[in-house]
Amino acid sequence: MANLTITLDDELLKQARIRALEQGTSVNAVLRDYLEAYAGTRLVREEKVMDLLRLSQTATSRRGEKTWTRDELHER
């Protein structure tokens, strides 16, 4: 992982920090997300997540068509 140094107006950074706090995030996370989207790597990650979700919806157990109830799964 690399570090990046940028130069910003103090007031701009202050307002960005306030907005990030209001959104429960950080300026660093906002910039990282933006750069991932800009570079196209975010799309690749989102596609992989969607592939995994599709796989989870179509996968069957190794024991054939056996299904379990919630109670059976949590039996001790």
N, CA, C, O and CB atoms as a CASP TS submission, in Angstrom:
PFRMAT TS
TARGET T0000
AUTHOR 0000-0000-0000
METHOD Language model
MODEL 1
PARENT N/A
ATOM      1  N   MET     1       0.854  -1.163   0.000  1.00  0.00           N
ATOM      2  CA  MET     1       0.000   0.000   0.000  1.00  0.00           C
ATOM      3  C   MET     1       0.906   1.234   0.000  1.00  0.00           C
ATOM      4  O   MET     1       1.934   1.259   0.677  1.00  0.00           O
ATOM      5  CB  MET     1      -0.975  -0.007   1.228  1.00  0.00           C
ATOM      6  N   ALA     2       0.522   2.238  -0.753  1.00  0.00           N
ATOM      7  CA  ALA     2       1.323   3.455  -0.876  1.00  0.00           C
ATOM      8  C   ALA     2       0.617   4.629  -0.213  1.00  0.00           C
ATOM      9  O   ALA     2      -0.603   4.630  -0.047  1.00  0.00           O
ATOM     10  CB  ALA     2       1.605   3.770  -2.353  1.00  0.00           C
ATOM     11  N   ASN     3       1.393   5.607   0.156  1.00  0.00           N
ATOM     12  CA  ASN     3       0.850   6.851   0.703  1.00  0.00           C
ATOM     13  C   ASN     3       0.822   7.904  -0.390  1.00  0.00           C
ATOM     14  O   ASN     3       1.635   7.870  -1.314  1.00  0.00           O
ATOM     15  CB  ASN     3       1.685   7.342   1.916  1.00  0.00           C
ATOM     16  N   LEU     4      -0.108   8.835  -0.287  1.00  0.00           N
ATOM     17  CA  LEU     4      -0.269   9.914  -1.243  1.00  0.00           C
ATOM     18  C   LEU     4      -0.366  11.222  -0.476  1.00  0.00           C
ATOM     19  O   LEU     4      -1.111  11.322   0.499  1.00  0.00           O
ATOM     20  CB  LEU     4      -1.519   9.693  -2.140  1.00  0.00           C
ATOM     21  N   THR     5       0.379  12.215  -0.911  1.00  0.00           N
ATOM     22  CA  THR     5       0.308  13.532  -0.298  1.00  0.00           C
ATOM     23  C   THR     5      -0.310  14.490  -1.292  1.00  0.00           C
ATOM     24  O   THR     5       0.126  14.570  -2.441  1.00  0.00           O
ATOM     25  CB  THR     5       1.707  14.024   0.153  1.00  0.00           C
ATOM     26  N   ILE     6      -1.336  15.227  -0.850  1.00  0.00           N
ATOM     27  CA  ILE     6      -1.956  16.233  -1.704  1.00  0.00           C
ATOM     28  C   ILE     6      -1.984  17.558  -0.957  1.00  0.00           C
ATOM     29  O   ILE     6      -1.907  17.593   0.271  1.00  0.00           O
ATOM     30  CB  ILE     6      -3.390  15.805  -2.130  1.00  0.00           C
ATOM     31  N   THR     7      -2.093  18.625  -1.697  1.00  0.00           N
ATOM     32  CA  THR     7      -2.157  19.952  -1.110  1.00  0.00           C
ATOM     33  C   THR     7      -3.559  20.503  -1.297  1.00  0.00           C
ATOM     34  O   THR     7      -4.066  20.580  -2.416  1.00  0.00           O
ATOM     35  CB  THR     7      -1.103  20.894  -1.739  1.00  0.00           C
ATOM     36  N   LEU     8      -4.191  20.891  -0.173  1.00  0.00           N
ATOM     37  CA  LEU     8      -5.550  21.412  -0.190  1.00  0.00           C
ATOM     38  C   LEU     8      -5.613  22.705   0.610  1.00  0.00           C
ATOM     39  O   LEU     8      -4.785  22.953   1.486  1.00  0.00           O
ATOM     40  CB  LEU     8      -6.543  20.375   0.372  1.00  0.00           C
ATOM     41  N   ASP     9      -6.590  23.507   0.300  1.00  0.00           N
ATOM     42  CA  ASP     9      -6.903  24.671   1.099  1.00  0.00           C
ATOM     43  C   ASP     9      -7.368  24.199   2.477  1.00  0.00           C
ATOM     44  O   ASP     9      -8.129  23.236   2.577  1.00  0.00           O
ATOM     45  CB  ASP     9      -7.984  25.553   0.407  1.00  0.00           C
ATOM     46  N   ASP    10      -6.919  24.863   3.526  1.00  0.00           N
ATOM     47  CA  ASP    10      -7.277  24.454   4.891  1.00  0.00           C
ATOM     48  C   ASP    10      -8.787  24.393   5.111  1.00  0.00           C
ATOM     49  O   ASP    10      -9.288  23.466   5.748  1.00  0.00           O
ATOM     50  CB  ASP    10      -6.660  25.409   5.894  1.00  0.00           C
ATOM     51  N   GLU    11      -9.499  25.370   4.591  1.00  0.00           N
ATOM     52  CA  GLU    11     -10.950  25.410   4.780  1.00  0.00           C
ATOM     53  C   GLU    11     -11.626  24.256   4.038  1.00  0.00           C
ATOM     54  O   GLU    11     -12.585  23.670   4.540  1.00  0.00           O
ATOM     55  CB  GLU    11     -11.518  26.759   4.298  1.00  0.00           C
ATOM     56  N   LEU    12     -11.133  23.934   2.860  1.00  0.00           N
ATOM     57  CA  LEU    12     -11.680  22.805   2.103  1.00  0.00           C
ATOM     58  C   LEU    12     -11.508  21.509   2.875  1.00  0.00           C
ATOM     59  O   LEU    12     -12.444  20.716   2.972  1.00  0.00           O
ATOM     60  CB  LEU    12     -11.003  22.695   0.729  1.00  0.00           C
ATOM     61  N   LEU    13     -10.325  21.286   3.422  1.00  0.00           N
ATOM     62  CA  LEU    13     -10.080  20.073   4.192  1.00  0.00           C
ATOM     63  C   LEU    13     -10.964  20.039   5.440  1.00  0.00           C
ATOM     64  O   LEU    13     -11.497  18.986   5.790  1.00  0.00           O
ATOM     65  CB  LEU    13      -8.596  19.977   4.583  1.00  0.00           C
ATOM     66  N   LYS    14     -11.121  21.164   6.104  1.00  0.00           N
ATOM     67  CA  LYS    14     -11.976  21.232   7.289  1.00  0.00           C
ATOM     68  C   LYS    14     -13.410  20.837   6.944  1.00  0.00           C
ATOM     69  O   LYS    14     -14.022  20.034   7.648  1.00  0.00           O
ATOM     70  CB  LYS    14     -11.946  22.646   7.896  1.00  0.00           C
ATOM     71  N   GLN    15     -13.938  21.397   5.872  1.00  0.00           N
ATOM     72  CA  GLN    15     -15.311  21.078   5.463  1.00  0.00           C
ATOM     73  C   GLN    15     -15.439  19.616   5.036  1.00  0.00           C
ATOM     74  O   GLN    15     -16.454  18.974   5.307  1.00  0.00           O
ATOM     75  CB  GLN    15     -15.753  21.999   4.316  1.00  0.00           C
ATOM     76  N   ALA    16     -14.414  19.094   4.372  1.00  0.00           N
ATOM     77  CA  ALA    16     -14.438  17.687   3.966  1.00  0.00           C
ATOM     78  C   ALA    16     -14.430  16.777   5.191  1.00  0.00           C
ATOM     79  O   ALA    16     -15.134  15.769   5.219  1.00  0.00           O
ATOM     80  CB  ALA    16     -13.237  17.363   3.053  1.00  0.00           C
ATOM     81  N   ARG    17     -13.643  17.125   6.196  1.00  0.00           N
ATOM     82  CA  ARG    17     -13.610  16.320   7.427  1.00  0.00           C
ATOM     83  C   ARG    17     -14.961  16.343   8.135  1.00  0.00           C
ATOM     84  O   ARG    17     -15.430  15.314   8.622  1.00  0.00           O
ATOM     85  CB  ARG    17     -12.512  16.833   8.378  1.00  0.00           C
ATOM     86  N   ILE    18     -15.576  17.504   8.188  1.00  0.00           N
ATOM     87  CA  ILE    18     -16.895  17.624   8.825  1.00  0.00           C
ATOM     88  C   ILE    18     -17.910  16.749   8.083  1.00  0.00           C
ATOM     89  O   ILE    18     -18.659  15.995   8.704  1.00  0.00           O
ATOM     90  CB  ILE    18     -17.369  19.112   8.845  1.00  0.00           C
ATOM     91  N   ARG    19     -17.928  16.853   6.768  1.00  0.00           N
ATOM     92  CA  ARG    19     -18.884  16.057   5.984  1.00  0.00           C
ATOM     93  C   ARG    19     -18.626  14.562   6.139  1.00  0.00           C
ATOM     94  O   ARG    19     -19.562  13.773   6.266  1.00  0.00           O
ATOM     95  CB  ARG    19     -18.811  16.444   4.502  1.00  0.00           C
ATOM     96  N   ALA    20     -17.359  14.183   6.127  1.00  0.00           N
ATOM     97  CA  ALA    20     -17.013  12.766   6.303  1.00  0.00           C
ATOM     98  C   ALA    20     -17.486  12.265   7.671  1.00  0.00           C
ATOM     99  O   ALA    20     -18.036  11.168   7.775  1.00  0.00           O
ATOM    100  CB  ALA    20     -15.484  12.556   6.155  1.00  0.00           C
ATOM    101  N   LEU    21     -17.275  13.058   8.705  1.00  0.00           N
ATOM    102  CA  LEU    21     -17.746  12.670  10.036  1.00  0.00           C
ATOM    103  C   LEU    21     -19.256  12.509  10.067  1.00  0.00           C
ATOM    104  O   LEU    21     -19.770  11.572  10.678  1.00  0.00           O
ATOM    105  CB  LEU    21     -17.316  13.698  11.072  1.00  0.00           C
ATOM    106  N   GLU    22     -19.965  13.411   9.416  1.00  0.00           N
ATOM    107  CA  GLU    22     -21.428  13.317   9.349  1.00  0.00           C
ATOM    108  C   GLU    22     -21.874  12.040   8.652  1.00  0.00           C
ATOM    109  O   GLU    22     -22.941  11.505   8.954  1.00  0.00           O
ATOM    110  CB  GLU    22     -22.006  14.530   8.623  1.00  0.00           C
ATOM    111  N   GLN    23     -21.064  11.553   7.725  1.00  0.00           N
ATOM    112  CA  GLN    23     -21.395  10.339   6.980  1.00  0.00           C
ATOM    113  C   GLN    23     -20.776   9.091   7.608  1.00  0.00           C
ATOM    114  O   GLN    23     -20.903   7.991   7.070  1.00  0.00           O
ATOM    115  CB  GLN    23     -20.931  10.472   5.538  1.00  0.00           C
ATOM    116  N   GLY    24     -20.112   9.265   8.740  1.00  0.00           N
ATOM    117  CA  GLY    24     -19.532   8.116   9.441  1.00  0.00           C
ATOM    118  C   GLY    24     -18.322   7.532   8.739  1.00  0.00           C
ATOM    119  O   GLY    24     -18.091   6.325   8.800  1.00  0.00           O
ATOM    120  N   THR    25     -17.555   8.370   8.081  1.00  0.00           N
ATOM    121  CA  THR    25     -16.387   7.888   7.357  1.00  0.00           C
ATOM    122  C   THR    25     -15.238   8.862   7.583  1.00  0.00           C
ATOM    123  O   THR    25     -15.289   9.684   8.498  1.00  0.00           O
ATOM    124  CB  THR    25     -16.693   7.725   5.838  1.00  0.00           C
ATOM    125  N   SER    26     -14.214   8.773   6.760  1.00  0.00           N
ATOM    126  CA  SER    26     -13.074   9.680   6.855  1.00  0.00           C
ATOM    127  C   SER    26     -12.762  10.235   5.471  1.00  0.00           C
ATOM    128  O   SER    26     -13.175   9.675   4.455  1.00  0.00           O
ATOM    129  CB  SER    26     -11.832   8.958   7.455  1.00  0.00           C
ATOM    130  N   VAL    27     -12.035  11.334   5.447  1.00  0.00           N
ATOM    131  CA  VAL    27     -11.614  11.904   4.168  1.00  0.00           C
ATOM    132  C   VAL    27     -10.743  10.886   3.429  1.00  0.00           C
ATOM    133  O   VAL    27     -10.847  10.745   2.211  1.00  0.00           O
ATOM    134  CB  VAL    27     -10.842  13.246   4.380  1.00  0.00           C
ATOM    135  N   ASN    28      -9.900  10.190   4.155  1.00  0.00           N
ATOM    136  CA  ASN    28      -9.043   9.172   3.550  1.00  0.00           C
ATOM    137  C   ASN    28      -9.879   8.097   2.847  1.00  0.00           C
ATOM    138  O   ASN    28      -9.581   7.720   1.713  1.00  0.00           O
ATOM    139  CB  ASN    28      -8.142   8.529   4.619  1.00  0.00           C
ATOM    140  N   ALA    29     -10.919   7.606   3.516  1.00  0.00           N
ATOM    141  CA  ALA    29     -11.773   6.569   2.928  1.00  0.00           C
ATOM    142  C   ALA    29     -12.525   7.097   1.712  1.00  0.00           C
ATOM    143  O   ALA    29     -12.680   6.387   0.718  1.00  0.00           O
ATOM    144  CB  ALA    29     -12.767   6.042   3.970  1.00  0.00           C
ATOM    145  N   VAL    30     -12.995   8.346   1.788  1.00  0.00           N
ATOM    146  CA  VAL    30     -13.710   8.942   0.648  1.00  0.00           C
ATOM    147  C   VAL    30     -12.781   9.035  -0.557  1.00  0.00           C
ATOM    148  O   VAL    30     -13.168   8.678  -1.670  1.00  0.00           O
ATOM    149  CB  VAL    30     -14.260  10.349   1.013  1.00  0.00           C
ATOM    150  N   LEU    31     -11.560   9.513  -0.341  1.00  0.00           N
ATOM    151  CA  LEU    31     -10.604   9.638  -1.444  1.00  0.00           C
ATOM    152  C   LEU    31     -10.211   8.268  -1.993  1.00  0.00           C
ATOM    153  O   LEU    31     -10.093   8.101  -3.207  1.00  0.00           O
ATOM    154  CB  LEU    31      -9.353  10.397  -0.982  1.00  0.00           C
ATOM    155  N   ARG    32     -10.006   7.280  -1.107  1.00  0.00           N
ATOM    156  CA  ARG    32      -9.659   5.935  -1.559  1.00  0.00           C
ATOM    157  C   ARG    32     -10.781   5.354  -2.426  1.00  0.00           C
ATOM    158  O   ARG    32     -10.520   4.785  -3.486  1.00  0.00           O
ATOM    159  CB  ARG    32      -9.382   5.015  -0.350  1.00  0.00           C
ATOM    160  N   ASP    33     -12.040   5.501  -1.967  1.00  0.00           N
ATOM    161  CA  ASP    33     -13.178   5.003  -2.749  1.00  0.00           C
ATOM    162  C   ASP    33     -13.259   5.693  -4.105  1.00  0.00           C
ATOM    163  O   ASP    33     -13.497   5.052  -5.129  1.00  0.00           O
ATOM    164  CB  ASP    33     -14.488   5.209  -1.978  1.00  0.00           C
ATOM    165  N   TYR    34     -13.057   7.010  -4.099  1.00  0.00           N
ATOM    166  CA  TYR    34     -13.103   7.746  -5.358  1.00  0.00           C
ATOM    167  C   TYR    34     -12.008   7.267  -6.308  1.00  0.00           C
ATOM    168  O   TYR    34     -12.270   7.041  -7.490  1.00  0.00           O
ATOM    169  CB  TYR    34     -12.963   9.252  -5.103  1.00  0.00           C
ATOM    170  N   LEU    35     -10.794   7.112  -5.807  1.00  0.00           N
ATOM    171  CA  LEU    35      -9.685   6.686  -6.672  1.00  0.00           C
ATOM    172  C   LEU    35      -9.875   5.251  -7.172  1.00  0.00           C
ATOM    173  O   LEU    35      -9.495   4.933  -8.299  1.00  0.00           O
ATOM    174  CB  LEU    35      -8.353   6.800  -5.920  1.00  0.00           C
ATOM    175  N   GLU    36     -10.456   4.392  -6.345  1.00  0.00           N
ATOM    176  CA  GLU    36     -10.755   3.026  -6.800  1.00  0.00           C
ATOM    177  C   GLU    36     -11.753   3.062  -7.951  1.00  0.00           C
ATOM    178  O   GLU    36     -11.588   2.355  -8.945  1.00  0.00           O
ATOM    179  CB  GLU    36     -11.310   2.166  -5.636  1.00  0.00           C
ATOM    180  N   ALA    37     -12.778   3.879  -7.816  1.00  0.00           N
ATOM    181  CA  ALA    37     -13.776   4.004  -8.883  1.00  0.00           C
ATOM    182  C   ALA    37     -13.150   4.631 -10.122  1.00  0.00           C
ATOM    183  O   ALA    37     -13.400   4.181 -11.240  1.00  0.00           O
ATOM    184  CB  ALA    37     -14.982   4.847  -8.409  1.00  0.00           C
ATOM    185  N   TYR    38     -12.346   5.654  -9.934  1.00  0.00           N
ATOM    186  CA  TYR    38     -11.693   6.352 -11.045  1.00  0.00           C
ATOM    187  C   TYR    38     -10.754   5.420 -11.801  1.00  0.00           C
ATOM    188  O   TYR    38     -10.695   5.452 -13.030  1.00  0.00           O
ATOM    189  CB  TYR    38     -10.919   7.572 -10.531  1.00  0.00           C
ATOM    190  N   ALA    39     -10.019   4.591 -11.060  1.00  0.00           N
ATOM    191  CA  ALA    39      -9.059   3.679 -11.681  1.00  0.00           C
ATOM    192  C   ALA    39      -9.727   2.435 -12.248  1.00  0.00           C
ATOM    193  O   ALA    39      -9.109   1.693 -13.011  1.00  0.00           O
ATOM    194  CB  ALA    39      -8.002   3.274 -10.676  1.00  0.00           C
ATOM    195  N   GLY    40     -10.965   2.202 -11.888  1.00  0.00           N
ATOM    196  CA  GLY    40     -11.685   1.038 -12.404  1.00  0.00           C
ATOM    197  C   GLY    40     -11.558  -0.194 -11.539  1.00  0.00           C
ATOM    198  O   GLY    40     -12.174  -1.214 -11.849  1.00  0.00           O
ATOM    199  N   THR    41     -10.784  -0.145 -10.462  1.00  0.00           N
ATOM    200  CA  THR    41     -10.624  -1.338  -9.628  1.00  0.00           C
ATOM    201  C   THR    41     -11.849  -1.618  -8.791  1.00  0.00           C
ATOM    202  O   THR    41     -12.090  -2.769  -8.428  1.00  0.00           O
ATOM    203  CB  THR    41      -9.425  -1.192  -8.728  1.00  0.00           C
ATOM    204  N   ARG    42     -12.624  -0.610  -8.473  1.00  0.00           N
ATOM    205  CA  ARG    42     -13.835  -0.811  -7.682  1.00  0.00           C
ATOM    206  C   ARG    42     -14.822  -1.671  -8.466  1.00  0.00           C
ATOM    207  O   ARG    42     -15.472  -2.546  -7.895  1.00  0.00           O
ATOM    208  CB  ARG    42     -14.479   0.548  -7.300  1.00  0.00           C
ATOM    209  N   LEU    43     -14.934  -1.428  -9.758  1.00  0.00           N
ATOM    210  CA  LEU    43     -15.850  -2.193 -10.588  1.00  0.00           C
ATOM    211  C   LEU    43     -15.470  -3.664 -10.573  1.00  0.00           C
ATOM    212  O   LEU    43     -16.342  -4.528 -10.479  1.00  0.00           O
ATOM    213  CB  LEU    43     -15.857  -1.656 -12.023  1.00  0.00           C
ATOM    214  N   VAL    44     -14.188  -3.957 -10.664  1.00  0.00           N
ATOM    215  CA  VAL    44     -13.738  -5.344 -10.631  1.00  0.00           C
ATOM    216  C   VAL    44     -14.131  -5.987  -9.306  1.00  0.00           C
ATOM    217  O   VAL    44     -14.619  -7.116  -9.288  1.00  0.00           O
ATOM    218  CB  VAL    44     -12.211  -5.430 -10.843  1.00  0.00           C
ATOM    219  N   ARG    45     -13.923  -5.282  -8.203  1.00  0.00           N
ATOM    220  CA  ARG    45     -14.269  -5.816  -6.890  1.00  0.00           C
ATOM    221  C   ARG    45     -15.773  -6.044  -6.782  1.00  0.00           C
ATOM    222  O   ARG    45     -16.203  -7.077  -6.269  1.00  0.00           O
ATOM    223  CB  ARG    45     -13.793  -4.866  -5.781  1.00  0.00           C
ATOM    224  N   GLU    46     -16.574  -5.099  -7.256  1.00  0.00           N
ATOM    225  CA  GLU    46     -18.025  -5.251  -7.195  1.00  0.00           C
ATOM    226  C   GLU    46     -18.492  -6.409  -8.061  1.00  0.00           C
ATOM    227  O   GLU    46     -19.428  -7.116  -7.691  1.00  0.00           O
ATOM    228  CB  GLU    46     -18.714  -3.963  -7.628  1.00  0.00           C
ATOM    229  N   GLU    47     -17.853  -6.613  -9.211  1.00  0.00           N
ATOM    230  CA  GLU    47     -18.208  -7.744 -10.064  1.00  0.00           C
ATOM    231  C   GLU    47     -17.906  -9.058  -9.362  1.00  0.00           C
ATOM    232  O   GLU    47     -18.683 -10.007  -9.464  1.00  0.00           O
ATOM    233  CB  GLU    47     -17.457  -7.671 -11.399  1.00  0.00           C
ATOM    234  N   LYS    48     -16.781  -9.124  -8.648  1.00  0.00           N
ATOM    235  CA  LYS    48     -16.430 -10.344  -7.930  1.00  0.00           C
ATOM    236  C   LYS    48     -17.427 -10.623  -6.813  1.00  0.00           C
ATOM    237  O   LYS    48     -17.789 -11.776  -6.582  1.00  0.00           O
ATOM    238  CB  LYS    48     -15.015 -10.241  -7.361  1.00  0.00           C
ATOM    239  N   VAL    49     -17.869  -9.590  -6.126  1.00  0.00           N
ATOM    240  CA  VAL    49     -18.878  -9.760  -5.073  1.00  0.00           C
ATOM    241  C   VAL    49     -20.177 -10.279  -5.682  1.00  0.00           C
ATOM    242  O   VAL    49     -20.801 -11.185  -5.129  1.00  0.00           O
ATOM    243  CB  VAL    49     -19.127  -8.421  -4.323  1.00  0.00           C
ATOM    244  N   MET    50     -20.587  -9.716  -6.811  1.00  0.00           N
ATOM    245  CA  MET    50     -21.818 -10.159  -7.465  1.00  0.00           C
ATOM    246  C   MET    50     -21.680 -11.619  -7.923  1.00  0.00           C
ATOM    247  O   MET    50     -22.633 -12.390  -7.807  1.00  0.00           O
ATOM    248  CB  MET    50     -22.155  -9.241  -8.671  1.00  0.00           C
ATOM    249  N   ASP    51     -20.510 -12.003  -8.438  1.00  0.00           N
ATOM    250  CA  ASP    51     -20.267 -13.397  -8.825  1.00  0.00           C
ATOM    251  C   ASP    51     -20.424 -14.322  -7.624  1.00  0.00           C
ATOM    252  O   ASP    51     -21.037 -15.384  -7.730  1.00  0.00           O
ATOM    253  CB  ASP    51     -18.861 -13.553  -9.436  1.00  0.00           C
ATOM    254  N   LEU    52     -19.875 -13.922  -6.488  1.00  0.00           N
ATOM    255  CA  LEU    52     -19.975 -14.736  -5.284  1.00  0.00           C
ATOM    256  C   LEU    52     -21.426 -14.859  -4.814  1.00  0.00           C
ATOM    257  O   LEU    52     -21.859 -15.936  -4.402  1.00  0.00           O
ATOM    258  CB  LEU    52     -19.111 -14.141  -4.174  1.00  0.00           C
ATOM    259  N   LEU    53     -22.168 -13.761  -4.876  1.00  0.00           N
ATOM    260  CA  LEU    53     -23.578 -13.819  -4.488  1.00  0.00           C
ATOM    261  C   LEU    53     -24.374 -14.735  -5.412  1.00  0.00           C
ATOM    262  O   LEU    53     -25.209 -15.514  -4.950  1.00  0.00           O
ATOM    263  CB  LEU    53     -24.187 -12.417  -4.494  1.00  0.00           C
ATOM    264  N   ARG    54     -24.118 -14.644  -6.716  1.00  0.00           N
ATOM    265  CA  ARG    54     -24.806 -15.536  -7.660  1.00  0.00           C
ATOM    266  C   ARG    54     -24.470 -16.997  -7.364  1.00  0.00           C
ATOM    267  O   ARG    54     -25.349 -17.859  -7.379  1.00  0.00           O
ATOM    268  CB  ARG    54     -24.421 -15.186  -9.114  1.00  0.00           C
ATOM    269  N   LEU    55     -23.199 -17.265  -7.098  1.00  0.00           N
ATOM    270  CA  LEU    55     -22.781 -18.627  -6.780  1.00  0.00           C
ATOM    271  C   LEU    55     -23.465 -19.128  -5.515  1.00  0.00           C
ATOM    272  O   LEU    55     -23.908 -20.275  -5.464  1.00  0.00           O
ATOM    273  CB  LEU    55     -21.263 -18.694  -6.618  1.00  0.00           C
ATOM    274  N   SER    56     -23.556 -18.280  -4.495  1.00  0.00           N
ATOM    275  CA  SER    56     -24.176 -18.701  -3.240  1.00  0.00           C
ATOM    276  C   SER    56     -25.656 -19.013  -3.417  1.00  0.00           C
ATOM    277  O   SER    56     -26.204 -19.837  -2.684  1.00  0.00           O
ATOM    278  CB  SER    56     -24.000 -17.626  -2.181  1.00  0.00           C
ATOM    279  N   GLN    57     -26.306 -18.371  -4.374  1.00  0.00           N
ATOM    280  CA  GLN    57     -27.726 -18.604  -4.600  1.00  0.00           C
ATOM    281  C   GLN    57     -27.982 -19.876  -5.404  1.00  0.00           C
ATOM    282  O   GLN    57     -29.072 -20.443  -5.334  1.00  0.00           O
ATOM    283  CB  GLN    57     -28.336 -17.416  -5.313  1.00  0.00           C
ATOM    284  N   THR    58     -26.997 -20.324  -6.158  1.00  0.00           N
ATOM    285  CA  THR    58     -27.197 -21.498  -6.998  1.00  0.00           C
ATOM    286  C   THR    58     -26.508 -22.748  -6.454  1.00  0.00           C
ATOM    287  O   THR    58     -26.754 -23.847  -6.950  1.00  0.00           O
ATOM    288  CB  THR    58     -26.698 -21.215  -8.387  1.00  0.00           C
ATOM    289  N   ALA    59     -25.662 -22.602  -5.457  1.00  0.00           N
ATOM    290  CA  ALA    59     -24.908 -23.741  -4.928  1.00  0.00           C
ATOM    291  C   ALA    59     -25.826 -24.689  -4.173  1.00  0.00           C
ATOM    292  O   ALA    59     -26.789 -24.269  -3.530  1.00  0.00           O
ATOM    293  CB  ALA    59     -23.773 -23.260  -4.010  1.00  0.00           C
ATOM    294  N   THR    60     -25.513 -25.959  -4.264  1.00  0.00           N
ATOM    295  CA  THR    60     -26.226 -26.973  -3.479  1.00  0.00           C
ATOM    296  C   THR    60     -25.222 -27.619  -2.534  1.00  0.00           C
ATOM    297  O   THR    60     -24.012 -27.534  -2.745  1.00  0.00           O
ATOM    298  CB  THR    60     -26.911 -28.051  -4.406  1.00  0.00           C
ATOM    299  N   SER    61     -25.731 -28.259  -1.502  1.00  0.00           N
ATOM    300  CA  SER    61     -24.836 -28.884  -0.533  1.00  0.00           C
ATOM    301  C   SER    61     -24.182 -30.113  -1.141  1.00  0.00           C
ATOM    302  O   SER    61     -24.626 -30.616  -2.173  1.00  0.00           O
ATOM    303  CB  SER    61     -25.598 -29.261   0.749  1.00  0.00           C
ATOM    304  N   ARG    62     -23.150 -30.583  -0.513  1.00  0.00           N
ATOM    305  CA  ARG    62     -22.453 -31.783  -0.992  1.00  0.00           C
ATOM    306  C   ARG    62     -23.222 -33.052  -0.640  1.00  0.00           C
ATOM    307  O   ARG    62     -22.851 -34.147  -1.064  1.00  0.00           O
ATOM    308  CB  ARG    62     -21.042 -31.850  -0.401  1.00  0.00           C
ATOM    309  N   ARG    63     -24.276 -32.905   0.126  1.00  0.00           N
ATOM    310  CA  ARG    63     -25.062 -34.064   0.519  1.00  0.00           C
ATOM    311  C   ARG    63     -26.340 -34.157  -0.295  1.00  0.00           C
ATOM    312  O   ARG    63     -27.364 -34.642   0.187  1.00  0.00           O
ATOM    313  CB  ARG    63     -25.389 -34.007   2.002  1.00  0.00           C
ATOM    314  N   GLY    64     -26.271 -33.696  -1.512  1.00  0.00           N
ATOM    315  CA  GLY    64     -27.435 -33.794  -2.380  1.00  0.00           C
ATOM    316  C   GLY    64     -28.449 -32.711  -2.104  1.00  0.00           C
ATOM    317  O   GLY    64     -28.098 -31.543  -1.935  1.00  0.00           O
ATOM    318  N   GLU    65     -29.693 -33.097  -2.060  1.00  0.00           N
ATOM    319  CA  GLU    65     -30.778 -32.130  -1.899  1.00  0.00           C
ATOM    320  C   GLU    65     -31.223 -31.959  -0.446  1.00  0.00           C
ATOM    321  O   GLU    65     -32.243 -31.321  -0.189  1.00  0.00           O
ATOM    322  CB  GLU    65     -31.956 -32.549  -2.735  1.00  0.00           C
ATOM    323  N   LYS    66     -30.477 -32.518   0.502  1.00  0.00           N
ATOM    324  CA  LYS    66     -30.837 -32.418   1.916  1.00  0.00           C
ATOM    325  C   LYS    66     -30.880 -30.957   2.335  1.00  0.00           C
ATOM    326  O   LYS    66     -29.975 -30.181   2.029  1.00  0.00           O
ATOM    327  CB  LYS    66     -29.837 -33.204   2.797  1.00  0.00           C
ATOM    328  N   THR    67     -31.944 -30.595   3.036  1.00  0.00           N
ATOM    329  CA  THR    67     -32.050 -29.261   3.616  1.00  0.00           C
ATOM    330  C   THR    67     -32.226 -29.403   5.118  1.00  0.00           C
ATOM    331  O   THR    67     -32.674 -30.442   5.603  1.00  0.00           O
ATOM    332  CB  THR    67     -33.232 -28.460   2.988  1.00  0.00           C
ATOM    333  N   TRP    68     -31.878 -28.372   5.841  1.00  0.00           N
ATOM    334  CA  TRP    68     -31.995 -28.384   7.285  1.00  0.00           C
ATOM    335  C   TRP    68     -32.860 -27.222   7.728  1.00  0.00           C
ATOM    336  O   TRP    68     -32.911 -26.175   7.082  1.00  0.00           O
ATOM    337  CB  TRP    68     -30.612 -28.320   7.951  1.00  0.00           C
ATOM    338  N   THR    69     -33.538 -27.429   8.841  1.00  0.00           N
ATOM    339  CA  THR    69     -34.287 -26.326   9.437  1.00  0.00           C
ATOM    340  C   THR    69     -33.327 -25.535  10.338  1.00  0.00           C
ATOM    341  O   THR    69     -32.240 -26.011  10.667  1.00  0.00           O
ATOM    342  CB  THR    69     -35.537 -26.853  10.251  1.00  0.00           C
ATOM    343  N   ARG    70     -33.730 -24.359  10.721  1.00  0.00           N
ATOM    344  CA  ARG    70     -32.903 -23.535  11.599  1.00  0.00           C
ATOM    345  C   ARG    70     -32.649 -24.285  12.916  1.00  0.00           C
ATOM    346  O   ARG    70     -31.535 -24.278  13.438  1.00  0.00           O
ATOM    347  CB  ARG    70     -33.586 -22.157  11.870  1.00  0.00           C
ATOM    348  N   ASP    71     -33.691 -24.927  13.438  1.00  0.00           N
ATOM    349  CA  ASP    71     -33.542 -25.659  14.708  1.00  0.00           C
ATOM    350  C   ASP    71     -32.534 -26.802  14.568  1.00  0.00           C
ATOM    351  O   ASP    71     -31.732 -27.029  15.473  1.00  0.00           O
ATOM    352  CB  ASP    71     -34.908 -26.216  15.173  1.00  0.00           C
ATOM    353  N   GLU    72     -32.567 -27.525  13.437  1.00  0.00           N
ATOM    354  CA  GLU    72     -31.619 -28.611  13.227  1.00  0.00           C
ATOM    355  C   GLU    72     -30.179 -28.085  13.167  1.00  0.00           C
ATOM    356  O   GLU    72     -29.261 -28.716  13.691  1.00  0.00           O
ATOM    357  CB  GLU    72     -31.960 -29.370  11.938  1.00  0.00           C
ATOM    358  N   LEU    73     -29.994 -26.952  12.541  1.00  0.00           N
ATOM    359  CA  LEU    73     -28.668 -26.389  12.428  1.00  0.00           C
ATOM    360  C   LEU    73     -28.106 -25.937  13.777  1.00  0.00           C
ATOM    361  O   LEU    73     -26.894 -25.960  13.992  1.00  0.00           O
ATOM    362  CB  LEU    73     -28.692 -25.234  11.472  1.00  0.00           C
ATOM    363  N   HIS    74     -28.995 -25.529  14.678  1.00  0.00           N
ATOM    364  CA  HIS    74     -28.543 -25.016  15.977  1.00  0.00           C
ATOM    365  C   HIS    74     -28.722 -25.997  17.102  1.00  0.00           C
ATOM    366  O   HIS    74     -28.594 -25.630  18.270  1.00  0.00           O
ATOM    367  CB  HIS    74     -29.268 -23.763  16.312  1.00  0.00           C
ATOM    368  N   GLU    75     -29.023 -27.267  16.770  1.00  0.00           N
ATOM    369  CA  GLU    75     -29.153 -28.314  17.765  1.00  0.00           C
ATOM    370  C   GLU    75     -27.811 -28.562  18.431  1.00  0.00           C
ATOM    371  O   GLU    75     -26.776 -28.548  17.766  1.00  0.00           O
ATOM    372  CB  GLU    75     -29.689 -29.604  17.133  1.00  0.00           C
ATOM    373  N   ARG    76     -27.820 -28.788  19.730  1.00  0.00           N
ATOM    374  CA  ARG    76     -26.560 -29.070  20.436  1.00  0.00           C
ATOM    375  C   ARG    76     -26.588 -30.436  21.034  1.00  0.00           C
ATOM    376  O   ARG    76     -25.618 -30.853  21.668  1.00  0.00           O
ATOM    377  CB  ARG    76     -26.293 -28.039  21.522  1.00  0.00           C
TER
END
